[in-house]
């Protein structure tokens, strides 16, 4: 009997310790209509498994797509090959290249062709997804492959610099289905 009681106490202690370390909060069924503007960031998780940083728990749960959140801003994450393919293939994106102060609009045809407009000039290029999940784009007959990350609901193409840090090359402002500009 003492062994059973000891086991139960151990299980209860272990369970409460696990619950204390799980800082996830599930949003209530009845969603808030108004929230304060305080900034205590949380990382909200949507039903389709996307993460986005919200100013506070109330603003996260005000979004009906968010079902839970944890304290703190969401970490950046690198997209998988399938996520990159879904994000780009058959869609038009608007993006900026911060280092060159350029913007571009590009249709990414599923046939492996990119067509778009950059600095007032139309261009055509080739694209593919590498085995490692990088988007590869031809530039002057050379394929350049880079990873894409999601950070706070925004997508960015990056390279790893000499210091081992992520250096952002392209910031994607929006994605729309189809060839909306008929490129």
C-alpha positions as CSV (number, residue, x, y, z in Angstrom):
1,X,0.0,0.0,0.0
2,X,2.9,2.4,0.8
3,X,4.4,1.7,-2.6
4,X,1.1,2.6,-4.3
5,X,0.7,5.8,-2.3
6,X,4.3,6.7,-3.1
7,X,3.8,6.0,-6.8
8,X,0.6,8.2,-6.8
9,X,2.4,11.1,-5.1
10,X,5.3,10.8,-7.6
11,X,2.9,10.8,-10.5
12,X,1.0,13.8,-9.1
13,X,4.2,15.7,-8.5
14,X,5.6,14.9,-11.9
15,X,2.3,15.9,-13.6
16,X,2.1,19.2,-11.8
17,X,5.7,19.9,-12.7
18,X,5.0,19.3,-16.4
19,X,1.9,21.5,-16.3
20,X,4.0,24.3,-14.6
21,X,6.6,24.1,-17.3
22,X,4.0,24.1,-20.2
23,X,3.4,27.9,-20.5
24,X,0.9,27.4,-23.4
25,X,-2.4,29.1,-22.8
26,X,-5.5,28.0,-24.8
27,X,-7.7,30.8,-26.0
28,X,-11.3,30.9,-24.6
29,X,-14.2,29.9,-26.8
30,X,-15.7,33.4,-26.4
31,X,-13.2,35.7,-28.1
32,X,-12.4,39.2,-26.8
33,X,-13.9,42.1,-28.7
34,X,-11.6,44.8,-27.3
35,X,-8.0,44.6,-26.0
36,X,-5.7,47.0,-24.3
37,X,-2.6,48.3,-26.2
38,X,0.0,47.1,-23.7
39,X,3.0,45.3,-25.2
40,X,3.6,42.0,-23.6
41,X,4.3,39.9,-26.7
42,X,3.0,36.3,-27.1
43,X,3.5,33.8,-29.9
44,X,0.1,32.7,-31.2
45,X,-0.4,29.4,-32.9
46,X,-3.1,29.1,-35.5
47,X,-5.2,26.1,-36.5
48,X,-3.1,25.6,-39.6
49,X,0.1,25.5,-37.5
50,X,1.4,29.0,-38.3
51,X,3.0,31.1,-35.6
52,X,2.7,34.9,-35.3
53,X,3.8,37.4,-32.7
54,X,1.0,39.4,-31.1
55,X,1.3,42.5,-28.9
56,X,-0.4,40.6,-26.0
57,X,-2.5,37.6,-25.1
58,X,-5.8,39.4,-25.7
59,X,-4.9,40.5,-29.2
60,X,-3.8,36.9,-30.0
61,X,-7.0,35.4,-28.8
62,X,-9.1,38.1,-30.6
63,X,-8.0,36.4,-33.8
64,X,-10.4,33.4,-34.3
65,X,-7.7,31.5,-36.1
66,X,-5.4,31.5,-33.1
67,X,-6.1,28.6,-30.6
68,X,-3.2,29.0,-28.2
69,X,-0.2,31.2,-27.3
70,X,3.0,31.2,-25.3
71,X,4.8,34.1,-23.7
72,X,7.4,36.0,-25.8
73,X,7.8,36.7,-29.5
74,X,7.8,33.8,-32.0
75,X,11.3,32.6,-33.1
76,X,12.2,32.8,-36.8
77,X,12.0,29.4,-38.5
78,X,13.3,28.1,-41.9
79,X,10.6,26.8,-44.2
80,X,10.7,23.2,-45.5
81,X,10.9,22.4,-49.2
82,X,7.1,21.7,-49.4
83,X,6.4,25.0,-47.6
84,X,8.6,26.9,-50.0
85,X,7.0,25.2,-53.0
86,X,3.5,26.0,-51.7
87,X,4.4,29.6,-50.9
88,X,5.9,30.4,-54.4
89,X,4.6,28.0,-57.1
90,X,1.7,29.5,-59.0
91,X,1.7,32.7,-57.0
92,X,2.7,36.4,-57.6
93,X,4.8,38.0,-54.9
94,X,5.8,41.6,-54.2
95,X,9.2,42.0,-52.5
96,X,12.0,44.3,-51.7
97,X,15.8,44.0,-51.9
98,X,16.9,46.1,-48.9
99,X,20.6,46.3,-50.0
100,X,19.7,47.6,-53.4
101,X,16.6,49.6,-52.4
102,X,14.7,47.9,-55.1
103,X,11.2,46.5,-55.3
104,X,9.9,43.8,-57.6
105,X,6.7,42.0,-58.5
106,X,7.2,38.4,-59.7
107,X,4.9,35.6,-61.0
108,X,6.4,32.1,-60.1
109,X,5.1,29.8,-62.8
110,X,4.9,26.1,-61.7
111,X,6.7,25.3,-65.0
112,X,10.0,26.6,-63.5
113,X,9.8,30.1,-65.0
114,X,9.7,33.4,-63.1
115,X,8.4,36.5,-64.9
116,X,8.3,39.9,-63.4
117,X,9.1,43.6,-63.1
118,X,12.0,45.1,-61.3
119,X,13.0,48.8,-61.4
120,X,10.7,49.3,-64.3
121,X,12.2,46.5,-66.4
122,X,10.6,43.2,-67.3
123,X,12.6,40.0,-66.7
124,X,12.4,36.3,-67.1
125,X,14.3,33.8,-65.0
126,X,14.3,30.1,-64.0
127,X,13.6,28.7,-60.5
128,X,13.5,25.4,-58.6
129,X,13.6,24.1,-55.1
130,X,16.7,22.4,-53.9
131,X,16.8,19.1,-51.9
132,X,17.6,21.1,-48.8
133,X,14.5,23.3,-49.2
134,X,16.2,26.4,-50.7
135,X,14.6,28.4,-53.5
136,X,17.0,28.6,-56.4
137,X,16.8,31.4,-58.9
138,X,18.9,31.8,-62.0
139,X,20.7,35.2,-62.3
140,X,23.1,35.7,-65.3
141,X,23.0,32.0,-66.1
142,X,24.0,31.0,-62.6
143,X,21.6,29.3,-60.1
144,X,21.7,31.0,-56.6
145,X,20.0,29.0,-53.8
146,X,18.9,30.5,-50.5
147,X,16.7,29.5,-47.6
148,X,13.4,31.2,-46.8
149,X,12.4,31.9,-43.2
150,X,9.2,33.0,-41.6
151,X,9.5,35.6,-38.8
152,X,6.5,37.1,-37.2
153,X,4.2,36.2,-40.1
154,X,6.7,37.7,-42.7
155,X,8.8,35.8,-45.2
156,X,12.4,36.6,-45.9
157,X,15.1,35.0,-48.1
158,X,18.5,34.9,-46.4
159,X,22.1,33.7,-46.6
160,X,24.4,32.9,-43.7
161,X,27.2,35.5,-43.5
162,X,30.9,35.0,-42.4
163,X,29.9,35.4,-38.8
164,X,27.3,32.6,-39.1
165,X,24.4,35.1,-38.8
166,X,21.3,35.2,-41.1
167,X,21.7,38.1,-43.6
168,X,18.3,39.1,-45.1
169,X,18.5,39.4,-48.9
170,X,14.8,39.7,-49.9
171,X,11.7,40.7,-47.9
172,X,8.4,39.4,-49.3
173,X,5.6,41.9,-48.7
174,X,2.8,39.8,-50.1
175,X,1.8,36.7,-52.0
176,X,-1.3,36.4,-54.3
177,X,-2.6,33.4,-56.1
178,X,-2.1,33.3,-59.9
179,X,-0.5,35.6,-62.4
180,X,-2.3,38.8,-61.3
181,X,-0.2,41.1,-63.6
182,X,-0.2,38.8,-66.6
183,X,3.5,38.5,-66.8
